[in-house]
Amino acid sequence: MTLPALEEIKMPFDGAFLNSVINELNSTVLGARIEKILQPGTDEIILQLHTNTGSTRLLLSSSPSNPRIQLTNIPKKNPDVPPPFCMLLRKHITGGRIVDVAQRDFDRIAEITIQTKNDLQDITHKKLIIEMMGKYSNIILTDSDYKIFDCAKRVSGDMSSVRELFPGLTYEKPPQSGKRDPRLCTQEELPIDDGSFSESFFSDSFCGISIPTGRELMLYARKTDSNPLGLFFEKINSSKPVTYTNAKGKNDILPYKYESVDSDFKEWDSPSELLDSFYALCDSENKLRQYTSNITKVLHNNITRAEKKKALLEKELDDVKDNDKNRLYGELLTANIYMLSKGMEKVTVQNYYCDDLPEIEIPLRKELTPSENIQRYYKRYTKGKNAYAEITKQLAETEAETEYLRSQLYNTQFCTEFDEIDEIASELEKLGYVKHKAKQKDNKNNKNKAATAPQHFVTSAGRDVYVGKNNKQNEYLTHRMAADDDIWLHAKNIAASHVILKCAGKMPEQCITEAAVLAAYNSSARGATKIPVDYCFKKNVRKPSGAKPGYVIYDNYYTIVVDGTQEAVNKIIHGENNDEKVFR
């Protein structure tokens, strides 16, 4: 196992920002007593602390995408049964006091020393180590000699040839490829920049230095003759952390305002306050993504199954396409039965269905009588005719099922709320795609719970537009909320949301165009510049009997081609088509 470099992980939480957090923790939690230990997720631990100024919570995260250590004010839901690692931590460090918080080698590793008492009431020390290194992130509990009690993620020899993390082993720090702790580097040891240093000199030479931080240090080195590292640590200790938008247009964090970064900065009172805000949305998106992963997997598997079934049915349909030949053979043999006798393997007769009366050779079974050979071909024709009808029916059903599953897959991609995913899961459960789950205690309350709300827009002319985000919302919009004289829109022949334009029988051109843009954007063709969108009065939209949720047919419709990009939608949302704001 080779640990990736900071720039490969693409994470803003580097050693410099961790140093800022460590400084904050040393001024707030030293001497704090651990009152409770919670594990809201598989990769998150929360230590509820009692300090001289009151209670606070320390979050330790080994999330692959957002690993960190920080104080937090965001409440998190805990499982009914604590995980084993949580129970182990409760056994060893509940009631203990935090006596030190350190950053090892300026890397992305925090080490919390906790003073506890053993069964004989002797004072002992435990180490809680948080490694924040992308997918290799971990939380490890050891004794004072670094003997491992357990880890949030155990690493066996089969998983890594570099080091193992297992109960009973001695903890070893990840290898650093010869990089040094920048805090231990003196002015005399730091080479003088003669203009030959590369941009990555500091990040290649020292632990915990990301590319942006390395650029900042290079700027200091070229501006002054003093040790840039000393000035850097001084600024971390005396400045406020900031958020900003990086060169890729994404939000990022820094321990203070870097001179080498050209951006608008927002200052925060503390690193933990910044991290609570910065990661709140990230954590929500990650949890939603994890929550939908099982549904997405079910849909992908069923789509693959349906496509395989379709291929088999098409092959079977191709096999019975020549079925009329069996009927022809039966009729020709009937007309020429006088030429047949038992024991014949074939017979040549004239095909009187063709004008030139060509001769045709018909295979026979010698063990059958002439009548039996004739009946054999008629039976094969009847069987083929029935098979053709059944295969055609199954093929249509399979194609409809595939279309339904693809529409549900589209719906999951653009859901922004857990309740919206729950509605999709409930629908799939009723149709047998998802295994039935045991009823929960609060199911009675859930029955009375209102459905999630569709998206609501207002056109430049003040007309309401509603966009469904799953089939339950689509059904509600089309069959319950919309009046017969409202306009119904849908991207043509692809998975897309149902869109309703409230217009009371009138069809204003600009409003239809704006609603069509929303329909195009909320489809599987999102991002394309020319997307055909069908629209008609809602009275022309019908749901066939027995059709799956969200499936409709419509007639008397028109088609408009519109732009389905984010920029086109922004013009509607921000009112660029009109002086007034059109989104609410």
C-alpha positions in Angstrom: 0.0 0.0 0.0 1.5 3.3 -1.1 0.0 6.4 0.4 -1.0 9.0 -2.1 0.4 12.5 -2.2 -1.8 15.4 -1.1 -2.4 16.7 -4.6 -3.5 13.2 -5.7 -6.1 13.0 -3.0 -7.5 16.4 -4.0 -8.4 17.3 -0.4 -8.2 20.8 1.2 -7.5 19.5 4.7 -3.6 19.4 4.5 -1.0 19.5 7.3 -1.1 23.3 7.4 -4.8 23.5 8.1 -4.5 20.6 10.6 -1.9 22.6 12.4 -4.4 25.4 12.7 -7.0 23.0 14.2 -4.4 21.5 16.6 -3.6 25.0 17.9 -7.4 25.5 18.5 -7.8 22.2 20.3 -4.8 22.8 22.5 -6.4 26.1 23.7 -9.9 24.5 24.3 -9.9 20.8 25.2 -6.7 20.2 27.2 -7.8 18.9 30.6 -11.3 18.1 29.3 -13.0 15.0 30.6 -14.5 12.5 28.1 -18.2 12.1 29.2 -19.7 10.2 26.3 -18.4 8.4 23.2 -20.7 8.1 20.2 -20.3 6.6 16.7 -23.0 8.0 14.4 -21.4 6.4 11.3 -18.9 3.7 10.4 -16.2 6.3 10.0 -17.1 8.9 12.6 -16.5 9.2 16.3 -17.8 11.9 18.6 -16.2 12.6 22.0 -18.5 14.5 24.2 -16.3 16.6 26.5 -16.6 18.6 29.7 -14.2 21.5 29.7 -13.7 24.4 32.1 -16.1 26.5 30.0 -18.8 23.9 29.5 -19.6 21.0 27.2 -18.4 20.5 23.7 -18.1 17.8 21.1 -15.0 16.7 19.3 -15.5 15.0 15.9 -13.0 12.5 14.6 -13.7 11.4 11.0 -11.9 8.8 8.9 -14.3 9.4 6.0 -12.4 8.6 2.7 -13.7 11.9 1.1 -13.8 14.2 4.2 -11.4 13.0 6.9 -10.8 15.5 9.7 -10.7 16.4 13.4 -12.6 19.3 14.7 -15.0 20.7 17.4 -18.6 20.5 16.1 -22.0 21.9 16.9 -23.8 19.9 14.3 -26.0 17.2 15.9 -25.8 13.7 14.4 -28.2 10.7 14.7 -26.7 7.7 16.5 -27.6 4.0 15.8 -29.7 2.2 18.4 -26.9 -0.4 19.0 -23.4 1.1 19.3 -20.8 -0.5 16.9 -18.1 -2.7 18.4 -15.4 0.0 18.0 -17.5 2.5 19.9 -18.0 0.0 22.7 -14.2 -0.6 22.8 -13.5 3.2 23.1 -16.1 3.5 25.9 -14.4 0.8 27.8 -11.0 2.3 27.6 -11.3 6.1 27.6 -14.7 7.1 29.0 -13.9 9.3 32.0 -10.4 10.0 30.9 -8.9 13.4 30.4 -7.2 14.8 27.3 -3.7 15.8 28.3 -2.2 16.5 24.9 -3.2 17.0 21.3 -0.3 16.8 18.8 0.4 16.6 15.1 3.0 14.0 14.2 5.7 15.2 11.8 3.4 18.0 10.6 1.6 15.3 8.6 -2.2 14.7 8.4 -2.0 12.7 11.6 -3.4 13.9 14.9 -2.5 12.2 18.2 -4.7 12.6 21.3 -3.1 11.5 24.6 -5.8 10.5 27.2 -5.1 10.0 30.9 -7.2 7.2 32.4 -7.1 4.8 35.3 -6.9 1.0 35.1 -8.7 -1.5 37.2 -6.2 -1.0 40.0 -6.8 2.7 39.8 -3.2 3.3 38.5 -2.9 6.2 36.1 -2.3 5.1 32.5 -2.3 6.8 29.2 -4.0 5.9 26.0 -3.3 7.2 22.5 -6.1 8.0 20.0 -4.6 8.4 16.6 -6.5 9.9 13.7 -4.9 9.4 10.2 -6.5 11.8 7.6 -5.2 10.4 4.3 -8.0 9.9 1.8 -9.1 6.3 1.4 -6.4 5.3 3.9 -7.9 7.4 6.7 -8.3 5.6 10.0 -8.9 6.0 13.8 -6.6 3.8 16.0 -6.6 3.3 19.8 -3.3 2.3 21.4 -1.7 2.1 24.8 1.2 4.4 25.8 3.6 2.1 24.1 1.6 2.2 20.8 0.3 -1.3 21.1 -3.0 -1.4 19.2 -6.2 -2.1 21.0 -8.3 -1.8 17.8 -9.0 0.4 14.7 -12.0 1.8 12.9 -10.7 0.0 9.8 -8.5 -3.1 10.3 -5.7 -3.6 7.7 -4.4 -7.1 7.3 -1.3 -8.3 5.4 -3.5 -9.3 2.5 -4.7 -5.7 2.2 -1.3 -4.0 2.5 2.3 -5.1 2.2 3.6 -1.9 3.8 2.1 -2.1 7.3 -0.7 -3.9 9.2 -3.2 -2.4 11.6 -4.6 -5.1 13.8 -5.2 -5.6 17.6 -2.0 -6.6 19.3 0.4 -5.2 16.8 2.6 -2.1 17.4 1.4 1.0 15.6 3.8 2.3 13.0 3.4 5.7 11.3 2.8 5.6 7.5 6.1 5.9 5.4 6.9 9.4 4.2 9.3 8.9 1.4 12.1 10.9 3.1 10.0 14.0 3.8 10.9 16.1 6.8 8.9 17.9 9.5 9.0 21.5 8.4 8.9 22.7 12.1 12.3 21.1 12.7 14.0 22.8 9.7 16.3 25.7 10.7 17.3 28.7 8.5 20.8 27.1 8.1 19.3 23.8 6.9 17.0 25.4 4.3 18.6 25.7 0.9 18.9 29.2 -0.6 16.6 29.7 -3.6 18.7 30.7 -6.5 15.7 30.8 -8.8 16.0 27.0 -9.6 13.5 25.8 -7.1 10.4 24.2 -8.7 6.9 25.2 -7.6 6.6 21.8 -5.8 9.9 22.2 -3.9 8.3 22.6 -0.4 5.5 20.0 -1.0 8.1 17.5 -2.2 10.5 18.2 0.7 8.3 18.5 3.7 5.4 16.6 5.3 1.9 18.0 5.2 2.6 20.7 2.6 0.0 20.8 -0.2 0.7 22.4 -3.6 -1.1 25.7 -2.7 0.8 25.9 0.6 4.0 25.1 -1.2 3.4 28.1 -3.6 2.8 30.4 -0.6 6.1 29.3 1.0 7.9 29.8 -2.4 6.5 33.3 -2.5 7.9 34.0 1.0 11.3 32.5 0.1 11.6 34.8 -2.9 10.3 38.0 -1.2 12.5 37.8 2.0 15.8 36.4 3.2 14.3 35.1 6.4 13.1 31.5 6.9 9.7 31.3 5.1 8.7 28.4 7.4 9.0 30.5 10.5 6.9 33.3 9.0 4.4 30.7 7.8 3.9 29.2 11.3 3.6 32.6 12.8 0.8 33.5 10.4 -1.1 30.2 11.2 -1.0 31.0 14.9 -2.1 34.6 14.6 -4.5 34.6 11.6 -8.1 33.5 11.0 -8.8 30.6 8.7 -10.6 31.4 5.4 -12.7 29.9 2.7 -12.4 30.8 -1.0 -13.0 29.7 -4.5 -10.1 27.9 -6.1 -8.9 28.0 -9.8 -11.3 25.1 -10.6 -14.3 27.0 -9.3 -14.7 24.8 -6.2 -14.8 25.9 -2.6 -11.6 25.4 -0.7 -10.1 26.2 2.7 -6.8 27.7 3.9 -5.4 28.4 7.4 -5.2 32.1 6.5 -5.3 34.5 3.5 -2.5 33.3 1.2 -0.8 36.1 -0.7 -0.3 33.7 -3.6 -4.0 33.1 -4.0 -6.0 35.6 -6.1 -9.5 35.2 -4.8 -12.2 36.7 -2.5 -11.7 35.3 1.0 -14.2 34.8 3.8 -12.7 34.8 7.3 -14.0 32.5 10.1 -13.6 32.9 13.9 -12.1 29.4 14.3 -11.1 26.4 12.2 -13.8 24.3 13.6 -16.5 26.8 12.8 -15.2 26.9 9.3 -15.2 23.1 9.0 -18.7 22.8 10.3 -20.0 25.1 7.6 -17.6 23.8 4.8 -18.4 20.0 5.3 -22.1 20.3 6.2 -23.0 20.2 2.5 -20.3 17.7 1.6 -21.4 15.3 4.3 -25.0 15.6 3.3 -24.2 15.0 -0.3 -22.0 12.0 0.5 -24.7 10.5 2.8 -27.3 11.0 0.1 -25.0 9.3 -2.4 -24.5 6.4 -0.1 -28.2 6.2 0.7 -29.0 5.9 -3.0 -26.2 3.5 -3.9 -28.3 0.4 -3.1 -31.3 1.6 -5.1 -28.9 2.5 -8.0 -27.4 -0.9 -7.8 -30.8 -2.6 -7.9 -31.8 -0.5 -10.9 -28.6 -1.2 -12.8 -28.9 -5.0 -12.2 -32.5 -5.0 -13.3 -31.7 -3.0 -16.4 -29.0 -5.4 -17.3 -31.4 -8.3 -16.7 -34.1 -6.7 -18.9 -31.6 -6.0 -21.7 -30.5 -9.7 -21.7 -34.1 -10.8 -21.7 -34.8 -8.5 -24.6 -31.9 -9.9 -26.6 -33.1 -13.4 -26.1 -36.7 -12.5 -27.1 -35.4 -10.8 -30.2 -33.5 -14.0 -31.1 -36.6 -16.1 -30.5 -38.7 -13.7 -32.6 -36.2 -14.0 -35.4 -36.4 -17.8 -35.2 -40.2 -17.8 -35.7 -40.3 -15.1 -38.5 -40.2 -17.9 -41.1 -43.2 -19.5 -39.6 -45.4 -18.9 -42.7 -43.2 -21.5 -44.5 -44.7 -24.2 -42.2 -48.2 -23.2 -43.3 -47.1 -23.2 -47.0 -45.6 -26.7 -46.6 -48.8 -28.0 -45.0 -51.1 -26.6 -47.7 -48.9 -27.9 -50.5 -48.7 -31.4 -49.0 -52.4 -31.4 -48.5 -52.9 -30.5 -52.2 -50.5 -33.3 -53.3 -51.3 -35.9 -50.7 -51.7 -38.5 -53.5 -48.0 -38.2 -54.2 -47.1 -39.1 -50.6 -46.5 -42.5 -49.0 -45.0 -43.6 -45.7 -41.2 -44.0 -45.9 -40.5 -41.0 -48.1 -37.8 -38.5 -46.8 -38.8 -35.7 -49.2 -41.1 -34.7 -52.0 -40.9 -32.2 -54.8 -44.1 -30.3 -55.7 -45.1 -27.2 -57.6 -45.7 -24.0 -55.5 -49.0 -22.8 -57.0 -48.8 -19.7 -54.8 -46.2 -18.3 -57.2 -47.1 -17.2 -60.8 -44.3 -19.1 -62.4 -45.1 -22.3 -60.5 -41.6 -23.1 -59.3 -40.9 -26.5 -57.9 -40.2 -26.7 -54.2 -38.7 -29.6 -52.1 -40.4 -30.4 -48.8 -38.6 -32.5 -46.2 -40.6 -35.4 -44.7 -40.2 -37.9 -41.9 -40.1 -41.4 -43.3 -41.5 -42.9 -40.1 -44.7 -40.8 -40.4 -47.7 -41.4 -42.6 -48.6 -38.7 -45.2 -51.4 -37.3 -42.9 -49.0 -37.2 -39.9 -46.4 -35.3 -42.0 -49.1 -32.8 -43.0 -50.3 -32.4 -39.4 -46.7 -31.9 -38.2 -46.3 -28.8 -40.4 -49.7 -27.4 -39.4 -48.8 -27.9 -35.7 -45.5 -26.2 -36.1 -47.2 -23.3 -37.8 -49.8 -23.0 -35.0 -47.1 -23.2 -32.4 -45.0 -20.6 -34.1 -48.0 -18.3 -34.6 -48.8 -18.5 -30.9 -45.1 -18.1 -30.0 -44.8 -15.0 -32.2 -47.7 -13.4 -30.4 -46.4 -14.2 -27.0 -42.9 -13.2 -27.8 -44.1 -9.9 -29.3 -46.1 -9.3 -26.1 -43.2 -10.1 -23.8 -40.8 -8.0 -25.9 -43.1 -5.0 -25.6 -43.4 -5.5 -21.8 -39.6 -5.9 -21.5 -39.0 -2.7 -23.5 -41.6 -0.9 -21.2 -39.9 -2.3 -18.1 -36.5 -1.1 -19.4 -37.8 2.3 -20.1 -39.4 2.5 -16.6 -36.1 1.4 -14.9 -34.1 3.9 -16.8 -36.5 6.6 -15.8 -36.2 5.6 -12.2 -32.4 5.6 -12.5 -32.7 9.1 -13.9 -34.9 10.1 -11.0 -32.3 8.9 -8.4 -29.5 11.0 -10.0 -31.3 14.3 -9.4 -33.0 13.7 -6.0 -31.8 16.1 -3.4 -33.7 14.9 -0.4 -33.8 11.6 1.5 -37.6 11.5 1.4 -37.5 11.7 -2.4 -35.3 8.6 -2.5 -37.6 6.9 0.1 -40.5 7.4 -2.3 -38.6 5.8 -5.1 -37.6 2.9 -2.9 -41.2 2.4 -1.7 -42.4 2.3 -5.3 -39.7 -0.3 -6.3 -40.6 -2.3 -3.2 -44.3 -2.4 -4.3 -43.3 -3.6 -7.7 -41.1 -6.3 -6.3 -37.7 -4.9 -7.3 -36.6 -4.3 -3.7 -37.1 -6.8 -0.9 -39.9 -5.9 1.5 -38.6 -4.4 4.7 -40.1 -5.0 8.1 -42.5 -2.3 9.2 -41.0 0.2 11.5 -42.6 1.6 14.7 -43.3 5.0 13.2 -44.9 3.7 10.0 -48.3 4.9 11.1 -47.0 8.4 11.2 -45.3 7.9 7.8 -48.6 7.0 6.2 -49.9 10.5 7.1 -46.7 12.1 6.0 -47.1 14.5 3.1 -45.4 13.6 -0.1 -42.2 15.6 -1.1 -42.9 18.8 -2.9 -42.2 19.2 -6.7 -39.9 22.0 -7.7 -41.7 25.3 -8.2 -40.7 28.1 -10.7 -42.4 31.2 -11.9 -42.0 32.3 -15.5 -41.2 35.9 -16.6 -44.9 36.4 -17.1 -45.8 35.3 -13.6 -47.1 31.8 -14.5 -46.4 28.9 -12.1 -44.4 26.0 -13.4 -44.0 22.7 -11.4 -41.4 20.0 -12.1 -41.6 16.5 -10.7 -38.5 14.8 -9.3 -39.7 11.3 -9.0 -42.7 9.2 -10.2 -44.8 9.9 -7.2 -44.4 13.6 -7.8 -45.0 13.1 -11.5 -48.2 11.2 -10.9 -49.4 13.9 -8.5 -48.6 16.7 -10.8 -50.2 15.2 -13.9 -53.2 13.3 -12.6 -54.2 15.3 -9.5 -52.8 18.8 -9.4 -53.0 19.8 -13.1 -56.3 21.1 -14.6 -57.4 19.9 -18.0 -56.5 23.3 -19.6 -53.0 23.4 -18.0 -50.0 22.7 -20.3 -48.1 19.4 -19.8 -44.5 19.1 -21.0 -42.0 16.3 -21.3 -38.7 15.8 -23.1 -39.3 13.7 -26.2 -38.7 9.9 -26.0 -36.3 10.0 -23.1 -36.4 9.7 -19.3 -37.5 13.0 -17.9 -39.6 14.8 -15.4 -43.3 15.7 -15.9 -43.6 19.5 -16.1 -46.9 21.4 -15.6 -47.4 25.0 -16.7 -50.4 26.6 -15.0 -52.0 28.7 -17.8 -55.8 28.4 -17.5 -56.2 27.4 -21.2 -53.9 30.0 -22.7 -50.6 29.1 -24.3 -48.2 32.1 -24.0 -45.2 31.5 -26.2 -42.5 32.8 -23.9 -43.9 30.9 -20.9 -44.0 27.7 -22.9 -40.4 28.2 -24.0 -39.3 28.8 -20.4 -41.2 25.7 -19.1 -39.7 23.6 -22.0 -36.2 24.7 -20.9 -37.0 23.4 -17.4 -38.4 20.1 -18.9 -35.2 19.7 -21.1 -32.9 20.4 -18.2 -34.8 17.9 -15.9 -34.2 15.0 -18.3 -31.5 12.4 -19.1 -30.3 14.7 -21.9 -29.4 17.5 -19.4 -26.6 19.7 -20.8 -27.5 19.3 -24.5 -28.2 22.5 -26.4 -30.9 21.1 -28.7 -33.5 19.0 -26.9 -37.0 18.4 -28.4 -39.8 18.8 -25.8 -43.4 17.8 -26.4 -46.2 19.8 -24.9 -50.0 19.6 -25.0 -53.0 20.4 -22.8 -53.2 18.1 -19.8 -56.6 16.8 -21.0 -54.7 15.0 -23.9 -52.5 13.1 -21.4 -53.7 9.6 -20.2 -52.3 6.8 -18.2 -53.0 3.3 -19.8 -54.6 0.8 -17.5 -52.0 -1.3 -15.6 -49.1 1.0 -16.6 -46.3 1.5 -14.2 -46.1 4.8 -12.2 -45.1 7.8 -14.2 -46.0 6.2 -17.6 -48.4 8.1 -19.8 -49.5 8.5 -23.4 -50.5 11.7 -25.1 -51.8 13.1 -28.4 -52.6 16.4 -30.1 -49.2 17.7 -29.0 -46.6 20.2 -30.4 -42.8 19.9 -30.2 -40.3 22.7 -29.4 -36.5 22.4 -29.5 -34.8 24.2 -26.6 -31.5 24.6 -24.7 -31.2 22.2 -21.8 -28.0 23.6 -20.2 -27.5 25.1 -16.7 -26.9 28.5 -18.3 -30.4 28.5 -19.9 -32.0 27.5 -16.6 -30.1 30.3 -14.8 -31.6 32.8 -17.1 -35.0 31.7 -15.9 -34.0 31.4 -12.2 -32.4 34.8 -12.1 -34.9 36.5 -14.3 -32.6 37.4 -17.1 -35.6 37.0 -19.6 -37.4 39.7 -17.7 -36.7 42.5 -15.2 -38.4 40.6 -12.4 -37.0 37.6 -10.4 -38.8 34.5 -11.6 -37.8 31.8 -9.2 -39.2 31.2 -5.7 
